[in-house]
Amino acid sequence: MLEEVERWLSTRSWSAADRPLHQILAAKQRTGQTVSVVLPALNEEETVGDIAAVIRHDLMRQVPLVDELVVVDSGSTDRTSEVAAAAGATVVHRDAILPRLPAVPGKGEVLWRALLATSGDVVCFVDADLRDFSSEFVSGIVGPLLTDPDVDLVKGMYDRPLGGASGQGGRVTELMARPLLNMHWPQLAGFVQPLGGEYAARRSLLEQLPFPVGYGVELGMLVDALHLVGLDALAQVDVGVRKHRHQDGQALGRMAAAIYRTAQLRLARGHLVRPSLTQFERGEDGFEPRTYSVDTEERPPMVEIAEYQARRAA
């Protein structure tokens, strides 16, 4: 590990307990910064309501830490929107944000559009499939941004149990993202959960970043933020244990392909030879190929979008 990373781990890796809630609130009131929490959601009716309810109760009613709680529904066919609204979240449908640009499928697309649907100086993203959710996932992650003006982006770090085994989750992280970062961007080797969906950043940074539309968004954001603001502006906070719905192996393969594509673009900005992935499923006549396109589209920095510029000027 680079000496720079060892130093970073001692100065930019914290626990949620390092910043008590009263300290974070005092900093928020002193600086006047506002906080938006975004839950990107697709068919998450079983969990999105509980997450929204905890944030509303702990961080909006009991203490005024979160100013805006927005669930961006990216086309759910279940009761995600109704459950989220009943829990007190503002629900916005992906296609209603920036309607002149037809939406494409993907998590990164939802996060990118969420910048136009929110107004906070600090934007915190939380995946909507978490179970046993604690509000420390929000307060712990936004804390450094409110108390330290030199920090621009904070990732959550946590244990990810799988099948009862501690620390076995995050398979795409260990098999794809971590090797890529260690080999090509060793300054980012200190991030425990580089692909984690719980992180917060200053709007002033997010609006300058391109957003891969799919699962490559987290890796792309880390790499681009490193180049834009430097390692010392990035941090991570331990928020305990993350329990969520795990995907099957083939879905993880598609995620890994998108992440590799994102890294490839940032390494060479070159031509993609074959942006697709073939996997196999057993059918009546043996193993049958299934080919999936790997998303190759990225959204430009939000600050370049006319509607966003108009809102800033208003």
Salt bridges, closest charged atoms under 4 A:
GLU44 OE2 - ARG245 NH2 2.38
GLU46 OE1 - ARG131 NH2 3.48
ASP58 OD1 - HIS57 ND1 2.68
ASP67 OD2 - LYS28 NZ 3.06
ASP95 OD1 - ARG94 NE 2.86
GLU109 OE2 - ARG113 NE 2.74
GLU109 OE1 - ARG299 NE 2.76
ASP127 OD1 - LYS107 NZ 2.91
ASP127 OD2 - ARG242 NH2 2.71
ASP129 OD2 - HIS244 ND1 3.58
ASP132 OD2 - LYS243 NZ 3.30
ASP152 OD1 - ARG202 NE 3.22
GLU174 OE2 - ARG178 NH2 2.85
GLU198 OE1 - ARG242 NE 2.55
GLU207 OE2 - ARG312 NH2 3.48
GLU218 OE2 - LYS107 NZ 2.91
ASP224 OD2 - ARG266 NH2 2.85
ASP232 OD1 - ARG7 NH2 3.21
GLU281 OE1 - ARG290 NE 3.87
GLU288 OE1 - ARG290 NH2 2.97
ASP295 OD1 - ARG261 NH2 2.63
GLU297 OE2 - ARG299 NH1 3.39
GLU298 OE2 - ARG261 NH1 3.45
GLU298 OE2 - ARG266 NH1 2.82
GLU307 OE2 - ARG100 NE 2.53
